[in-house]
Protein backbone atom coordinates (compact mmCIF):
# COMPACT_ATOMS: atom_id res chain seq x y z
CA UNK A 1 0.00 0.00 0.00
CA UNK A 2 1.82 3.11 -1.17
CA UNK A 3 -0.97 5.70 -0.78
CA UNK A 4 -1.78 6.26 2.86
CA UNK A 5 -4.67 8.54 3.78
CA UNK A 6 -4.76 9.40 7.45
CA UNK A 7 -6.17 12.08 9.73
CA UNK A 8 -2.80 13.88 9.64
CA UNK A 9 -2.64 14.12 5.84
CA UNK A 10 -1.97 12.03 2.76
CA UNK A 11 1.33 10.43 1.74
CA UNK A 12 2.43 8.08 -0.94
CA UNK A 13 4.96 7.19 -3.62
CA UNK A 14 5.13 9.33 -6.72
CA UNK A 15 3.84 7.86 -10.00
CA UNK A 16 1.68 4.84 -10.73
CA UNK A 17 -2.08 4.54 -10.73
CA UNK A 18 -4.64 6.95 -9.27
CA UNK A 19 -5.75 5.83 -5.83
CA UNK A 20 -2.81 3.44 -5.47
CA UNK A 21 0.03 5.97 -5.35
CA UNK A 22 0.43 9.73 -4.88
CA UNK A 23 -0.47 10.82 -8.42
CA UNK A 24 -1.22 14.37 -9.62
CA UNK A 25 -4.96 13.60 -9.45
CA UNK A 26 -4.66 12.45 -5.81
CA UNK A 27 -2.71 15.61 -4.92
CA UNK A 28 -5.36 17.84 -6.55
CA UNK A 29 -8.21 15.96 -4.89
CA UNK A 30 -6.70 16.18 -1.44
CA UNK A 31 -5.66 19.84 -1.78
CA UNK A 32 -9.23 20.56 -2.95
CA UNK A 33 -10.63 18.76 0.09
CA UNK A 34 -8.49 20.70 2.57
CA UNK A 35 -9.20 24.04 0.87
CA UNK A 36 -12.93 23.32 0.76
CA UNK A 37 -12.92 22.22 4.41
CA UNK A 38 -11.28 25.53 5.40
CA UNK A 39 -13.83 27.50 3.38
CA UNK A 40 -16.68 25.60 5.03
CA UNK A 41 -15.30 26.29 8.51
CA UNK A 42 -14.16 29.93 8.23
CA UNK A 43 -16.60 32.81 8.42
CA UNK A 44 -14.63 34.98 6.01
CA UNK A 45 -14.39 35.37 2.28
CA UNK A 46 -10.67 35.70 1.52
CA UNK A 47 -8.56 32.83 2.86
CA UNK A 48 -4.76 32.62 2.77
CA UNK A 49 -2.67 29.45 3.08
CA UNK A 50 1.09 29.14 3.66
CA UNK A 51 2.91 26.50 1.60
CA UNK A 52 6.45 25.21 2.13
CA UNK A 53 8.33 22.11 1.01
CA UNK A 54 11.39 20.03 1.72
CA UNK A 55 13.95 19.39 -1.04
CA UNK A 56 12.44 16.21 -2.47
CA UNK A 57 12.79 15.71 -6.22
CA UNK A 58 8.99 15.71 -6.58
CA UNK A 59 8.55 18.79 -4.38
CA UNK A 60 8.36 21.40 -7.16
CA UNK A 61 5.77 19.40 -9.10
CA UNK A 62 3.60 18.72 -6.05
CA UNK A 63 3.93 22.37 -5.01
CA UNK A 64 2.65 23.53 -8.44
CA UNK A 65 -0.34 21.19 -8.22
CA UNK A 66 -1.29 22.21 -4.68
CA UNK A 67 -0.80 25.93 -5.31
CA UNK A 68 -2.85 25.97 -8.53
CA UNK A 69 -5.63 23.93 -6.92
CA UNK A 70 -5.92 26.31 -3.96
CA UNK A 71 -5.97 29.32 -6.31
CA UNK A 72 -8.67 27.51 -8.28
CA UNK A 73 -10.77 27.45 -5.10
CA UNK A 74 -10.27 31.19 -4.66
CA UNK A 75 -7.71 30.81 -1.84
CA UNK A 76 -4.65 33.08 -1.73
CA UNK A 77 -1.30 31.28 -1.43
CA UNK A 78 1.92 32.48 0.17
CA UNK A 79 4.69 30.16 -0.99
CA UNK A 80 7.81 29.88 1.18
CA UNK A 81 9.50 27.60 -1.36
CA UNK A 82 12.23 25.39 0.14
CA UNK A 83 11.43 25.42 3.85
CA UNK A 84 11.19 23.23 6.94
CA UNK A 85 8.17 21.85 8.78
CA UNK A 86 8.78 24.04 11.87
CA UNK A 87 9.36 27.15 9.70
CA UNK A 88 5.98 26.74 8.00
CA UNK A 89 4.39 26.17 11.44
CA UNK A 90 5.93 29.41 12.73
CA UNK A 91 4.95 31.45 9.65
CA UNK A 92 1.22 30.56 9.64
CA UNK A 93 0.38 32.66 12.74
CA UNK A 94 3.19 35.13 11.92
CA UNK A 95 1.38 36.05 8.67
CA UNK A 96 -2.15 35.67 10.15
CA UNK A 97 -2.87 32.93 7.63
CA UNK A 98 -5.83 30.55 7.85
CA UNK A 99 -3.75 27.38 7.65
CA UNK A 100 -0.80 25.76 5.96
CA UNK A 101 0.34 22.77 3.94
CA UNK A 102 3.81 21.27 4.30
CA UNK A 103 4.94 19.19 1.34
CA UNK A 104 7.17 16.57 2.91
CA UNK A 105 7.22 12.85 3.58
CA UNK A 106 9.47 13.49 6.59
CA UNK A 107 11.94 10.59 7.01
CA UNK A 108 10.48 8.45 4.19
CA UNK A 109 12.76 7.66 1.18
CA UNK A 110 12.97 9.98 -1.84
CA UNK A 111 10.16 8.36 -3.87
CA UNK A 112 7.64 9.44 -1.20
CA UNK A 113 5.94 12.78 -0.74
CA UNK A 114 3.05 14.00 1.37
CA UNK A 115 0.72 16.84 2.28
CA UNK A 116 0.73 17.69 6.00
CA UNK A 117 -2.11 19.96 7.07
CA UNK A 118 -1.95 22.87 9.54
CA UNK A 119 -4.66 24.96 11.21
CA UNK A 120 -4.51 28.74 11.72
CA UNK A 121 -2.27 28.31 14.78
CA UNK A 122 0.34 26.55 12.63
CA UNK A 123 -0.41 23.24 14.37
CA UNK A 124 -1.44 19.92 12.84
CA UNK A 125 -5.20 19.69 12.44
CA UNK A 126 -7.03 17.47 14.93
CA UNK A 127 -8.05 13.88 14.24
CA UNK A 128 -11.69 14.96 14.05
CA UNK A 129 -10.89 17.68 11.49
CA UNK A 130 -8.69 15.28 9.53
CA UNK A 131 -11.58 12.82 9.27
CA UNK A 132 -13.79 15.60 7.86
CA UNK A 133 -11.14 16.43 5.21
CA UNK A 134 -10.90 12.73 4.24
CA UNK A 135 -14.70 12.53 3.89
CA UNK A 136 -14.68 15.61 1.63
CA UNK A 137 -11.95 14.04 -0.51
CA UNK A 138 -14.06 10.90 -0.92
CA UNK A 139 -17.21 12.84 -1.84
CA UNK A 140 -15.35 15.21 -4.21
CA UNK A 141 -17.91 17.88 -3.27
CA UNK A 142 -15.80 20.83 -4.46
CA UNK A 143 -16.94 24.18 -5.85
CA UNK A 144 -14.17 26.05 -7.68
CA UNK A 145 -13.97 29.83 -8.09
CA UNK A 146 -14.99 31.74 -11.20
CA UNK A 147 -12.33 33.59 -13.19
CA UNK A 148 -12.59 36.94 -11.37
CA UNK A 149 -12.35 35.24 -7.96
CA UNK A 150 -9.21 33.10 -8.38
CA UNK A 151 -6.74 33.16 -5.50
CA UNK A 152 -3.64 35.34 -5.59
CA UNK A 153 -0.10 33.94 -5.40
CA UNK A 154 2.96 35.43 -3.69
CA UNK A 155 6.33 34.18 -2.53
CA UNK A 156 8.29 35.00 0.64
CA UNK A 157 12.04 34.58 1.03
CA UNK A 158 12.42 35.80 4.64
CA UNK A 159 10.82 32.87 6.48
CA UNK A 160 14.11 31.35 7.73
CA UNK A 161 15.27 34.78 8.94
CA UNK A 162 12.03 35.30 10.88
CA UNK A 163 12.08 31.78 12.38
CA UNK A 164 15.75 32.05 13.42
CA UNK A 165 15.32 35.54 14.91
CA UNK A 166 12.44 34.27 17.05
CA UNK A 167 14.77 31.54 18.36
CA UNK A 168 17.60 34.01 19.10
CA UNK A 169 15.12 36.24 20.98
CA UNK A 170 14.07 33.44 23.37
CA UNK A 171 15.20 34.21 26.95
CA UNK A 172 16.41 30.60 27.39
CA UNK A 173 18.74 30.82 24.37
CA UNK A 174 22.01 32.42 25.53
CA UNK A 175 23.59 33.63 22.30
CA UNK A 176 26.65 35.18 23.98
CA UNK A 177 27.43 32.04 26.00
CA UNK A 178 27.35 29.96 22.80
CA UNK A 179 29.42 32.46 20.80
CA UNK A 180 32.13 32.45 23.49
CA UNK A 181 32.66 28.70 22.95
CA UNK A 182 33.29 28.94 19.17
CA UNK A 183 31.90 25.44 18.63
CA UNK A 184 32.82 23.46 15.52
CA UNK A 185 29.85 21.38 14.38
CA UNK A 186 29.45 18.83 11.57
CA UNK A 187 25.99 18.87 9.96
CA UNK A 188 24.35 16.04 7.98
CA UNK A 189 21.17 17.45 6.42
CA UNK A 190 20.57 14.49 4.06
CA UNK A 191 20.60 16.90 1.04
CA UNK A 192 17.40 18.64 2.11
CA UNK A 193 16.41 22.00 3.56
CA UNK A 194 18.20 21.57 6.88
CA UNK A 195 21.30 22.25 4.78
CA UNK A 196 20.03 25.83 4.32
CA UNK A 197 18.39 26.57 7.67
CA UNK A 198 20.75 24.99 10.23
CA UNK A 199 23.95 26.69 8.92
CA UNK A 200 22.09 30.05 9.00
CA UNK A 201 21.26 29.46 12.68
CA UNK A 202 24.76 28.20 13.58
CA UNK A 203 26.33 31.21 11.89
CA UNK A 204 24.22 33.55 14.05
CA UNK A 205 25.42 31.60 17.11
CA UNK A 206 29.09 32.03 16.20
CA UNK A 207 29.63 28.36 15.36
CA UNK A 208 31.72 26.90 12.53
CA UNK A 209 29.71 24.50 10.37
CA UNK A 210 31.31 21.59 8.51
CA UNK A 211 28.73 20.62 5.89
CA UNK A 212 28.02 17.01 4.94
CA UNK A 213 25.16 16.32 2.50
CA UNK A 214 23.83 19.89 2.71
CA UNK A 215 23.00 20.40 -0.99
CA UNK A 216 19.17 20.69 -1.12
CA UNK A 217 18.72 18.53 -4.24
CA UNK A 218 16.56 15.75 -2.75
CA UNK A 219 19.09 13.02 -3.60
CA UNK A 220 19.26 11.43 -0.15
CA UNK A 221 22.75 9.89 0.23
CA UNK A 222 21.52 7.42 2.88
CA UNK A 223 18.22 6.37 4.44
CA UNK A 224 16.88 9.72 5.70
CA UNK A 225 15.69 8.41 9.07
CA UNK A 226 18.36 9.62 11.56
CA UNK A 227 19.18 6.24 13.10
CA UNK A 228 22.63 4.91 14.03
CA UNK A 229 22.82 2.40 11.17
CA UNK A 230 22.45 5.23 8.60
CA UNK A 231 24.96 7.68 10.09
CA UNK A 232 28.41 6.12 9.66
CA UNK A 233 29.67 8.98 7.46
CA UNK A 234 29.01 11.79 9.93
CA UNK A 235 30.34 9.74 12.87
CA UNK A 236 33.65 9.39 10.98
CA UNK A 237 33.72 13.05 9.90
CA UNK A 238 33.18 14.37 13.44
CA UNK A 239 36.32 12.51 14.55
CA UNK A 240 38.33 13.47 11.46
CA UNK A 241 37.46 17.17 11.83
CA UNK A 242 38.01 17.08 15.62
CA UNK A 243 34.60 18.73 15.89
CA UNK A 244 32.79 19.43 19.14
CA UNK A 245 29.83 17.36 17.96
CA UNK A 246 27.62 16.47 15.02
CA UNK A 247 24.04 17.44 14.18
CA UNK A 248 21.73 15.27 12.05
CA UNK A 249 18.29 16.31 10.84
CA UNK A 250 15.70 14.55 8.70
CA UNK A 251 14.48 16.01 5.37
CA UNK A 252 11.85 18.35 6.91
CA UNK A 253 14.00 19.26 9.96
CA UNK A 254 11.61 18.28 12.76
CA UNK A 255 13.82 15.49 14.16
CA UNK A 256 17.23 16.12 15.72
CA UNK A 257 19.93 13.54 16.41
CA UNK A 258 23.34 14.35 17.91
CA UNK A 259 26.78 12.76 17.61
CA UNK A 260 29.32 13.29 20.42
CA UNK A 261 32.93 14.41 19.90
CA UNK A 262 34.07 10.75 19.80
CA UNK A 263 31.79 9.98 16.86
CA UNK A 264 29.29 8.09 19.04
CA UNK A 265 25.51 8.53 18.95
CA UNK A 266 24.19 10.73 21.74
CA UNK A 267 20.94 8.79 21.36
CA UNK A 268 17.79 10.16 19.71
CA UNK A 269 15.88 9.69 22.96
CA UNK A 270 18.41 11.86 24.77
CA UNK A 271 18.04 14.99 22.63
CA UNK A 272 14.79 15.74 24.48
CA UNK A 273 16.27 14.58 27.80
CA UNK A 274 19.20 17.04 27.55
CA UNK A 275 17.01 19.99 26.53
CA UNK A 276 14.52 19.21 29.32
CA UNK A 277 17.39 18.97 31.82
CA UNK A 278 18.46 22.52 30.94
CA UNK A 279 14.96 24.03 30.96
CA UNK A 280 13.70 22.33 34.14
CA UNK A 281 16.90 23.23 35.96
CA UNK A 282 15.91 26.85 35.40
CA UNK A 283 12.14 26.62 35.68
CA UNK A 284 10.26 23.96 37.62
CA UNK A 285 7.36 22.66 35.57
CA UNK A 286 6.01 19.75 33.54
CA UNK A 287 7.70 17.60 30.89
CA UNK A 288 5.71 15.52 28.39
CA UNK A 289 6.63 12.72 25.99
CA UNK A 290 4.70 9.79 24.56
CA UNK A 291 4.26 6.36 26.10
CA UNK A 292 6.94 4.81 23.88
CA UNK A 293 9.64 7.35 24.82
CA UNK A 294 12.46 6.78 27.29
CA UNK A 295 11.98 6.75 31.05
CA UNK A 296 15.11 8.96 31.24
CA UNK A 297 12.91 12.04 30.71
CA UNK A 298 10.81 11.15 33.74
CA UNK A 299 13.97 10.61 35.81
CA UNK A 300 15.42 13.99 34.80
CA UNK A 301 12.11 15.79 35.47
CA UNK A 302 11.87 14.24 38.94
CA UNK A 303 15.51 15.19 39.67
CA UNK A 304 14.45 18.83 39.21
CA UNK A 305 11.31 18.39 41.37
CA UNK A 306 9.19 18.63 38.25
CA UNK A 307 6.35 16.47 36.98
CA UNK A 308 6.30 14.12 34.01
CA UNK A 309 3.30 12.82 32.05
CA UNK A 310 3.03 10.54 28.99
CA UNK A 311 0.59 10.94 26.11
CA UNK A 312 -0.60 8.54 23.44
CA UNK A 313 1.85 8.16 20.54
CA UNK A 314 1.60 10.92 17.90
CA UNK A 315 2.59 14.59 17.84
CA UNK A 316 -1.02 15.85 18.06
CA UNK A 317 -1.49 13.82 21.27
CA UNK A 318 1.75 15.13 22.79
CA UNK A 319 0.73 18.73 22.00
CA UNK A 320 -2.77 18.28 23.45
CA UNK A 321 -1.37 16.96 26.74
CA UNK A 322 1.28 19.72 26.82
CA UNK A 323 -1.48 22.33 26.57
CA UNK A 324 -3.58 20.58 29.20
CA UNK A 325 -0.67 20.42 31.68
CA UNK A 326 0.87 23.78 30.63
CA UNK A 327 4.17 21.96 30.04
CA UNK A 328 7.55 23.70 29.92
CA UNK A 329 8.92 21.18 27.42
CA UNK A 330 7.70 18.17 25.49
CA UNK A 331 8.33 16.05 22.46
CA UNK A 332 8.93 12.54 21.24
CA UNK A 333 11.80 10.13 21.72
CA UNK A 334 12.63 10.27 18.01
CA UNK A 335 14.52 13.54 18.50
CA UNK A 336 11.43 15.76 18.28
CA UNK A 337 11.67 18.85 20.52
CA UNK A 338 8.49 20.83 21.17
CA UNK A 339 9.18 24.13 22.96
CA UNK A 340 5.86 25.95 23.55
CA UNK A 341 7.50 29.35 24.18
CA UNK A 342 8.19 29.32 20.42
CA UNK A 343 5.42 27.13 18.96
CA UNK A 344 3.66 23.77 19.44
CA UNK A 345 5.53 21.71 16.88
CA UNK A 346 8.68 19.57 16.67
CA UNK A 347 11.54 21.89 15.81
CA UNK A 348 15.19 20.91 15.25
CA UNK A 349 16.32 24.54 15.04
CA UNK A 350 15.13 25.51 18.51
CA UNK A 351 16.42 22.13 19.71
CA UNK A 352 19.93 22.98 18.46
CA UNK A 353 19.87 26.42 20.09
CA UNK A 354 18.66 25.11 23.47
CA UNK A 355 21.12 22.20 23.41
CA UNK A 356 24.03 24.55 22.60
CA UNK A 357 23.04 26.86 25.49
CA UNK A 358 22.94 23.88 27.87
CA UNK A 359 26.30 22.59 26.63
CA UNK A 360 27.95 26.01 26.96
CA UNK A 361 26.62 26.63 30.45
CA UNK A 362 27.56 23.13 31.69
CA UNK A 363 31.07 23.60 30.27
CA UNK A 364 31.29 19.91 29.37
CA UNK A 365 31.93 17.87 26.27
CA UNK A 366 28.91 16.21 24.66
CA UNK A 367 30.03 12.76 25.86
CA UNK A 368 30.43 14.07 29.43
CA UNK A 369 26.95 15.56 29.27
CA UNK A 370 25.49 12.24 28.04
CA UNK A 371 27.31 10.29 30.79
CA UNK A 372 25.39 12.31 33.39
CA UNK A 373 22.02 10.91 32.31
CA UNK A 374 20.51 7.56 33.30
CA UNK A 375 21.26 4.93 30.65
CA UNK A 376 18.38 2.97 29.21
CA UNK A 377 18.19 0.62 26.25
CA UNK A 378 15.17 0.01 24.03
CA UNK A 379 13.86 -3.06 22.28
CA UNK A 380 11.28 -3.27 19.50
CA UNK A 381 9.53 -6.50 18.56
CA UNK A 382 6.21 -7.49 17.06
CA UNK A 383 3.95 -10.49 17.24
CA UNK A 384 1.92 -11.44 14.17
CA UNK A 385 -1.53 -12.82 14.86
CA UNK A 386 -4.13 -14.54 12.73
CA UNK A 387 -6.86 -12.17 11.44
CA UNK A 388 -9.58 -13.90 13.47
CA UNK A 389 -7.92 -13.07 16.81
CA UNK A 390 -9.52 -10.07 18.54
CA UNK A 391 -6.51 -7.90 19.40
CA UNK A 392 -8.48 -5.61 21.75
CA UNK A 393 -9.69 -8.59 23.79
CA UNK A 394 -6.14 -9.91 23.92
CA UNK A 395 -4.79 -6.59 25.23
CA UNK A 396 -7.53 -6.53 27.87
CA UNK A 397 -6.35 -9.96 29.04
CA UNK A 398 -2.75 -8.66 29.26
CA UNK A 399 -3.94 -5.66 31.27
CA UNK A 400 -5.76 -7.95 33.71
CA UNK A 401 -2.71 -10.24 33.96
CA UNK A 402 -0.57 -7.32 35.18
CA UNK A 403 -3.21 -5.48 37.23
CA UNK A 404 -0.91 -5.32 40.27
CA UNK A 405 1.69 -3.31 38.30
CA UNK A 406 1.45 0.31 37.14
CA UNK A 407 -0.61 0.01 33.94
CA UNK A 408 -1.66 2.68 31.43
CA UNK A 409 -4.32 2.08 28.75
CA UNK A 410 -4.13 5.55 27.17
CA UNK A 411 -2.65 3.99 24.02
CA UNK A 412 -2.66 0.20 23.94
CA UNK A 413 -1.29 -1.24 27.19
CA UNK A 414 1.86 0.00 28.90
CA UNK A 415 3.16 -1.82 31.99
CA UNK A 416 5.66 0.05 34.16
CA UNK A 417 7.74 -2.31 36.27
CA UNK A 418 10.19 -1.05 38.85
CA UNK A 419 13.29 -1.20 36.61
CA UNK A 420 11.83 -1.46 33.09
CA UNK A 421 8.66 -1.15 31.02
CA UNK A 422 6.84 -2.75 28.12
CA UNK A 423 4.36 -1.05 25.79
CA UNK A 424 1.97 -3.00 23.56
CA UNK A 425 0.20 -1.25 20.66
CA UNK A 426 -1.93 -2.80 17.96
CA UNK A 427 -1.26 -1.94 14.34
CA UNK A 428 -4.02 -0.02 12.55
CA UNK A 429 -3.37 -1.81 9.26
CA UNK A 430 -2.59 -5.45 10.05
CA UNK A 431 -3.14 -8.10 12.78
CA UNK A 432 0.07 -7.25 14.63
CA UNK A 433 0.88 -6.19 18.18
CA UNK A 434 3.97 -3.97 18.37
CA UNK A 435 6.03 -4.52 21.52
CA UNK A 436 8.29 -1.73 22.80
CA UNK A 437 10.50 -2.34 25.82
CA UNK A 438 13.07 -0.39 27.81
CA UNK A 439 15.52 -1.60 30.45
CA UNK A 440 18.98 -0.97 31.91
CA UNK A 441 20.68 -3.16 29.26
CA UNK A 442 19.93 -4.17 25.67
CA UNK A 443 19.89 -7.83 26.68
CA UNK A 444 17.29 -7.17 29.37
CA UNK A 445 15.14 -5.07 27.00
CA UNK A 446 15.16 -7.82 24.36
CA UNK A 447 14.47 -10.51 26.97
CA UNK A 448 11.49 -8.54 28.29
CA UNK A 449 10.08 -8.44 24.74
CA UNK A 450 10.51 -12.20 24.33
CA UNK A 451 8.82 -12.82 27.68
CA UNK A 452 5.87 -10.66 26.64
CA UNK A 453 5.52 -12.56 23.34
CA UNK A 454 5.45 -15.83 25.32
CA UNK A 455 2.83 -14.35 27.68
CA UNK A 456 0.63 -13.22 24.78
CA UNK A 457 0.86 -16.66 23.14
CA UNK A 458 -0.22 -18.25 26.41
CA UNK A 459 -3.29 -15.98 26.53
CA UNK A 460 -4.46 -16.73 22.96
N, C-alpha and C positions, 0 to 999 in steps of 0.2 A: 504494500500500500504506500504509494509515494505522493498522494495528496491527502493531507491531514487537516480537516476542518475542526477547530476547537473553539471554545469560548474565548480564547485569548488571541485568536486570529486564524489565518490560513497559511499553511506552508506546504511546499512540495518541490519535486524535481522539475527542472525546466525541460520543456519539449514533450512529445508524446501526444496522447489522446486526451480530449476534453473530459474532465471529470475523473481522470485517472492520474494526471500529473498537473503541475502548475502551468497551464497554457495561457496564452493571451486572453482567451475567452473567460477562463476562470478568474484571472486578475481583474478584468473589467466587471464581471458579475459581482465579485466580492467588494471591490471599491464602490460600485453602485449601491450595494446593500448598506455599507457603512455610511456613505453620504446621505442616503435616503433616511436611514435611522436617525442621523443627526438632525436632518430637516424636520422629521416627525416629532422630535423631542425638544426642539429649541423654539422659543417664542420670538423669533426674530427673522427678518428676511435675508439679510446678507450674512452668510457664514464664511469663515476663513479656516483653512486647515494648514498645518505645518507638515511638510514632507522632508524626510532626510533618509539617506541610505548608506550602507556600508560599501566596501569596494568590490563587491562581487561582480563577476563578468556580466551577469544578467541584470545588474542593478540599473543601468541607464535605460534599458528596454522597459523594465518593469515600472520604472519611474515615469517614463513617457505615457505608458498605458494608464497608470493611476491618476496622474495629473490631468490628462485629457478627459478622462471619465468624470472626475470631480468638476472640472470646468463645464462639462456637458450637463451636469446637474444644476449649474448655476452657482457653484461654490468657488470662492476665491482660494487660490493656492499660493502659499509662500514656500518656496523650495530652497532648502539649505544645502542641497547638493550632497557631496561626500560629507558625512557627519557621523555621530555616534549615537547609540540609543540614549544615554543620559543627556547628551546635548539637545536632542529633540525634545526630551521630557522637560528640560529647563526652559526651552524657548517657547513652548506652548503658552504657559501663563505669562512669560515675559512679554509676549506680543499680543496678549489678550485674545488668543485664538480660541476657536470652539472645539478643537481636538487636534489630533495628529496621527500620522501613519509613519511607522519606521519600516523601511524595506531592508530586512535582514533575516537570515536564517540562523543568526547567532553562531553557535559552535558547529553547526552542520557543515559537511563538505561543500565544495564549490558549486556542485550541480544543483544545490538547493537554494531556494529563496523563499521569502515569506512577507506577509503584511501583518505588522503588529499594531494594534489599535489603542489610541490614547484618548482620554476624556479631556475636558477643558482645564483640568488641573495638571495635565501632563502625566497622568497616571494611567496604568492599564485599566481598560474598562472592566466592570464587574462581570462575574459569571452570568448573572441574570441578563445584563445588557448584551453580552456576547451571544447568548442564546437567541435574543431578539434579532440580532444582526444575521445570524445563521438562518433563521426562519425567513427573513426578508430575501436572503440570497436564494433560498429554495423556491420561494413564490415568484421571484423576478418581478415584483410589483413596483417597478420604477417609473418615474415620470420626469423625463429630461426637459431642460430649459429650452425656450425658444431663442431665436438667434440674437435678439437684443438683450437677453438676460443671461448670456453665458458668463461663467466665472472668469475673473481676472487672474493673471499669472505674474508673480514677481519672484526674484531670487534675492537671497541675503548671503553675504560672505563674511559677516562679523559674528556668527554664532559661537565659534570656538573662543573668540576673544571675550565675549560676554560670559560664557560658561566659566572660563578660567578666572576671569576677574572676580566673579562671585565666590569662587573657591579661595582666592587670595585674600578676600575681604572677611572670611570667616574668622571669628576671634580665636578658635582653636587651631588655626593654621598659623604657625610662627615662621613667617617668611625669613626673618633675619637670622633666627637660630639655624635654619636649614642652609641659608647662603654661607654662613660662617664655616660650615663643614666641607663645602666644595666637593660634594659627593660625585663619584664617577659611577654611572649606571648604564648597564647594557639593556637594551629594549628589544624584545621580539614581539612585533605587532602583526605577525602572520600575513604580511603584505595587504593589510587593510587600513582602516582609517585611524586606528591607534597610532600608526606611523606618522600621522600629521599632528594629532591632538596632544599626545603624551610629550613629544619633544618640545612643543610650545609651552606646556606647563613646566617641564623641567628647566627650560631656559629661564623662565621667570623666577624659578627657585634657586638659580645660580648653580645648577648641576650640569655636569658634562654628560652628554648622551652618546653612547656607542650604539649605532643603529644596526640591527640585524633583522632582515625581512621587513623593512619599513616602507617599501614601495607600494603605494595603494593601487595595485593592478589586479587584485582578486585571484592571483595565482598562488594559492596557499602552498607553501613549501613543505608543510607537514600537516597531519591531522590538526584542525584548528582548535580542538578542545584542549585547554591548557593542563594536560595531565603529564605526569613524570615520563611516561614511555614515549611522549612526542617531543620532549624538550632537551634532547642530548646536545644539540648544537649550542644553545645558549648556555647550558651548564659548562661546556668546554670554554666558550668565549669569555665568560665571567672570570674564570681562572687565568686564561691567557692574558687578558687585559688588566689583571690585578684590580678589578673593579670592586666597588663597595658592595654591590649586589646587582641582581638582575630583575627586570620587570617583564612579565608576560601578560598580554591581554588577548581576548578572543576577538573575532572580526568586528563585533559591534561595541566592544569596549565596556561591557558591563560586568565582566569577570576579571579578577586580578589575582595572578599567582606570582610568587616571589622566589628568587633563588639567592641563597646566602653567598658570602664572599668565597666560600670553599667550593662553589658549584653544586651545592646540595639543595634539594627542594626545601623551602620553608614549610610547605604543606598548605594546600588550598584552604583547608579548614582553619588554619592559623592566621590567615590574613585578617579575618573578622575578629579573631581572639586578640591579636595585637592592637588593632585599632580600638576595640572596646576597652582593653586594659588602659590605654592612654586616656580615653574620654572619661571612664568611670573613676579613674584616679583623681580627676579634677572636678567631677560633678556626679554625686551619688544619684542613681536613677535606675532605670530598667533597661535590660538587654533582651533582645528577641532573636531567636533563629527558628528554623523548622525542626520537626521531630527527628529528621534524619541527619541533623548536624551534630558536630562533636560536643561532648559533655564538657570539654575544656572551657567553652564560653560560660557555662554555668559556674564552673569553679572560679574563673577569673572575676565574674560578677560578684559572687559571694565573698571573695577575698577583699573586695572594696565595699562590703556591706550594702551591696545593691541586689536587686531582684532579677531573676531570670524566668522567662516564660517561653514555651515552644508552641508554634502554630502548626497547622496542617502544611504539607509540602506545597510549594507554589508561591511565587512572589506576591501575588494579590493577597494571599492569606497572611503572609508575613506582615505586609503593610497594614492590613486591617487590624491585626493584633497590636502592632506598634502604635497605631492611632488610639486604640482602646486603652492601652496602658500608658500612653504618653511617653514612649520609650526614648531614651537618649541615643541609642544605637541599635541597629538590627541588620539582618541580612541572611544569607544562606551560606552553607559550608562549602559551596563551590567557588568561593572567592568573591561573592557578591556583597558589597558594602552598601547599606542604605543609611544615609545620614540625614535625618529629617530637617536639620537646620538649613540644609540646602534644598533638598527635594526628596519625595518618597519614591525613589527608584534606585536600582543597583548602579553604582557609579565608580568605575575604576579610577577616574581622575581625582575625585575627592579622596578615594582610598589611598592613592599614592601620596597626596599632600599630608593627610593625617598620619600615615605610617612614617613619612620622613620627619615630621615634627616629633613624633614619639621617639624615633631612633636618635635624633639630634639631642633631645633633652635627656635621654637615658645615657648618652655618651658610651654606647656599646656597639660592638659589631652585630651584624644581623644574626650570626650563629649564636652569639652570647644571649641576645634577646630571646631567640627561640628556646634556648636551653632553660630559660626561666619559667617556661610554661609547662603545665602537666602534659605528659606524653600519652597519647591514646592512638590506637590503631584500629582501622575500620575493615570490615569484611562485607562483601556483597555476594549473595547467592540467590538462586531462585528455585522454586519447586514447581514443576509442570504437572498439572492435574488433568483429569479427563473432563470433557465439557459438561458431563452430567453432574459433576460434584458441585454442590452449592458452596461457593467460596465464603459468602457471608456467614452461613451457618458454621462453617469450619472455624472461622476467626472467632466467632462467639464461644465455641468450645475451648479454643486456646485461652481466651480471656478468663473463662471460668476456671480453667486448669491452674492459672497463675493468680487467682483472686487475692492471695495473701501477699503478693508483691505490689509495688507501685505500678499501676496500669493506666495508660491513657488510650482512649478510643476516639480521639479527635480526628485521627486519620489512620484508618486500619487499627492495628493493635500494637502499642509500644509497651514493653515490659522493662522497667528500670530495676535492675538488681543492684546490690550494694557496690560492686566493683565494675559492672559492665551493663550493657543494655542490648536489647534486640527489638527491631521494628519490622512488623509485617504489614505489607500493603498489597492489595490486589491490583492486578493490571486492569486497565479499562478496556483493553483490546483483545486480550487472550486469557485462557484459563491458567493463569500463573499467579503465584504469590511471590512477591519480591521480599527478600530477607536481608535486612541491613543490621550489622552488629558493630559494637565498639567495645574494646577491652584494652588492658594495659600492655598487651603484646599481640602481634599479628597471629601467632599460633592460637592464642586464646580466643581471638575474635573469630577466626575460621572454625575453631572447634565448637564455639557457641552456635554458629550457623548450622553446622552439621547436626548438633544435638536438637536444634529446633526442627530441622527437616525430619529427623527420626520421630520427634514428638508429633508432628503433623501427620505423618504416615500412620502412626498408632491410633490417631483420632478419626481417620477416614473410615 
